[in-house]
Amino acid sequence: MTEHVPPRQAELAAFLRAKRARLQPEEAGLPRGPRRRTPGLRRQEVAQLAAVSVEWYVRLEQGRVGTPGTAVLDALAEALRLTADEHRHLHLLARGETPVLPAGSSRQPADVRTSLRQLLDGIPLFPAYLTDHRLDVLAHNAAARALFGPGFGSGPADNTARMLFRAPAARTTQLDWARVARETVGHLRTAAARHPDDPQLAALLAELRSHSHEFTLWWDDHTVLERSTGTKRVRHPEAGELRLHYDILTTGPHHLFTLTPADPATDRTLRHLVTTHTAALTATHTTVRPITAA
């Protein structure tokens, strides 16, 4: 006899299956692999991203789990890249409630103040972007798209730490990769101390630990660092090597990253790159090949 599943749990199971099928591995920072038959993510991949057991998640999709906790639901929402509305709907299905999500938990552009978006657009020649404490990219200007590529801020490029540790091109484009990567680990450890109950941050840390030996090594040595300024070298596929100053300004829950030339040669090259590509994107919607941000 078929086990009866209550309507709400059946609806929750169907919702999770639909959102899992929608999300492509690349959008979650996972390799596609040569023998993938499942549309979207596999159950074990969702479980891994949300830091829950595969067995528990399978039962959840089968409608055989009681009432999940709010932290687990938040982690699943992050793993499945749910919008703010979908995130609230997940809570409604699972718990019969629609909590007010904390500031910065949504990836929607509305979370960024209009004044900050105006500030980004008002810096036309220098790449600039806005993140939260998890280093999720919330907004960026046209110069950042010219430097990092048109996909910057979405899909696999939605988080600069994920890009740095998981994008194959990171070690080629970031010529000071080890230093910048270690600084990033220090930033995330400070963020974890300030936001110990953030399930999305916990899921990101678990993902990076499971996929990067260097991240695990530096995380375990308890590196703590709040970087605010520095200089780094990047290799752009068209513009060549660029030497850039970076400054990080904090405004409320957001971090504003700006990149400016560190020498006259970079100044000339960066200005040419930005003006050429922003004009080309406006006129023809052509794309630029990305480099990895951090």
N, C-alpha and C positions, 0 to 999 in steps of 0.2 A: 504494500500500500504506500502511495506517495505521501511523504511527510507534508503536512499542511504548513504553509508559510503565511504569517499574518500580512495583511495588505501593505502596511507601512514598511515592513522589512522587505517585502517583495519589491516595492517601489524603490527603496534605497538600493537594493541589489541591482536593479535594472539601471538606475542612474549611474552607479559606479562602473558597471560594464560599458555603458555608452561613453562615458568620459575617458575610460581607459582605451577604448577602441579609437577614440578621436585623436589621442596624443601620440605623435610619432616619436620613435626612440631618440632621434636627433634633437627634438625639441626639449627632451628631458636630460640631454647630455649623455645619452647612452649609445653604444655602437649598435648598428642595425644587424650586423652579422649576415653570413651567406645563406642560412637556412631558416629564416624567419617566415612563418606561415600565419602567425597571429596578427590580425589588423591592430595597429597601435602597440601598446605595451603589453607584456606578459604579466600575469598576476604576481609572479615572484619579483618582477622589476618594480612594480608599484609598492610591494611590501618592503623591498630594499630601500627605496627612496623615502618611504614614510617611517622607516625604522620599526616595523612591526614584523611578527613572524608570518611566514608564508601560509602556514596552516590556518592561522587566525583570519588572515585576509581572504583566503578561499572560502572559509565558512561565512564571512561577512557577505561576500558576493552571492552566496547560496541562501542568504536570509536566515542563517542558523546561529546568529550572534545576538546577544541581548542589546543593551543600550551602550554604545561606545562612549568613552569619555570625550570631553571637549578638546583636550590636547591631542588625542589621536585623530579626531576629525580635522583639526587644524593641520596636522601633519599630512593627512591624506589630501586635503585641499591644495597644499603646497606641492605635493608629489604629482598631482594630476593637473597642475597649473589652472586651477579653477579661478574664474572671475569672482569679484566681490559678491555679485548676485548668486552665482552658483555655490559659493562658499556658504552663504546664509541658507540657501536651499538645502544644502547637505545637512546642516544642523537641524533644520526644520524636519527633514525626513527621519533623521536618526534619533533626535531627542525631543521633537515637538516644540522647538524654540528657535528663535532667530536672534542670536546675540549681536550686539553692536561690536563690530570688528575693531581692534585697536588700530591706532594711527600707524600707517606704514605697512599694514598687513595686506592691503590690496595692491595689485599691480596696475590699477587703472590710472590714467593720466590725471583724473580729477583729484587725486591725492596730493598733487603738487600745486602749490599756490600759484595763482596767475602771475603774481609779481616775480616769482622765481623763473617761470617760463619766459617771461619778458626779458629777464636778465640774461638767460641763456641765449636767446635770439639776438640780444643786443651786443653780443660778443662775436661778431661775424667772422673774424679772421683766425680766432684761436679756438681749438677744440675745448669744449666744456660739457660736463654731464653731471647729473645729480643722482645720488644713491641714498639708500637707507643704511641702517647699521649692518645689515647683512650683505651689503655691496650689490644688492639688486639695482639695476639701472632703471630709474624712474622717468628720466627725461634727458634729452641731449640736444645739442644744436646742430646746424648743418655742417659746421666745420668738423665736428666729431664723426659725422657720417662719412665725410670725405677721407678722414684719417683711418677710421676703424672699419669702414664698409657699411653698406646700406642696411645690413641685418643687425647692426649694433643695437642692443637694448631689447631684443626679442629672441625667442627660441633658445638655442644653446648659448647665445650671446647676451642673455638677460641678466647675468651676474658676473662681475669682473673676476672674482675669485675662481668661479667655475671655469671661465675662459682661460685663466692663467694656468691652472693645474690640469685641465682636461682637454683643451684644444691642442691638437697635434702641432699647430704652427707656432705655439707660444714660445718655444725655445729658439725658434728661428727669428721671430720678429722682435722679441724682447731680448736685446743683447746683454742686459744686466739681469737676466731672469732670476738667478738664485737670490740676489739681494732683494729684488722687488717681490719675489714670491715669499721670502721670509718675512718681509715687512707686512705683507698681506696676512700671513698667519698671525702675526702679532696683533694686527688690527682686529681680526676675528676673535682672538682670545679675550681682548678687552671688551668687545661687544658681548661675548658670552657671559662675562662677569656682570655686565650691566643689565643684561636681559636673560637671566637664567631660566625663565619660564617660557621662552619663545620657541615653540615647536618647529617653526619653519627654519630658524637658525640651527636648531639641533639636527634637523634632517639634512641641511646643507653640510654641516660638519661631519655627519656620519657618511654622507656620500663622498666627500673629499678624502676622508680617512680610508675608505674602502677602495679608492681608485688611485691614490697617490702615495707612494712610499715616502717621498720628501715631505709631503704635508704631515703625514703621521709622525715622522721623525721630529720635525720642528714643533708640532703640536705637543708632543710628549716631553720636549725639553722646556715647556712652559714659557716660551718666548712671549713677552708682552711689549707692545709698541703701539703708540698712537702717532703715526706719521702725519706730518702736516706740511712738509715741504721737502724738496729734493730734486735731483737731476737724474735722468735716465736716457739711455740710447735705444732707439727703435729702428728697425729696418723695414721700410715701406717697399712693397713690390714695384712701385713705379718711381717713387721719389728717392729711394736709396736710404742711406743712414741719416737719421735725424737725432740731434741732441736737444732734449727738451727739459725745461724746468717744469715741475708739477707743484701746485699749491692746493691744499685741501682746506676748505673753510666749512665750518659747522654752522648751520642755521636751523634751530629747532631740532627735529628728528632727522634732518637731511644733511648730507655731506656734498658740497660743491667741489668738484675736481676741475681744475683748469690746467691747460698745457700751453706753455709759451716757449718761444725759441731761446736756446741757451747760447747761440752764437750767430754772427751775421749770415753765414752760409745757410744755416737752418731757417733763419728768418725769411730769406729769399725763397728757399725751396718750399717751405710750408705755405707761404702766401700764394705762391703759384699753384700748388696742389689744391688748396682750398678754393681759390677763385675759379680755377679751371673746372673742378668737379662740381662745385655748387651750380655754376652756370650750365654745365652739361646735363646735370640731373634735372634742372628746371626745364631745359629745352627739349631733351630727348628721353629722359628717364633711364639713361644708361647707368650701369653699376660700376663700382670700384671694388677691387679685391681687398678683403679685410686684413687687418693685422689684429693682434690681440691686445686688449686694453688691460691696464691694472693701475 
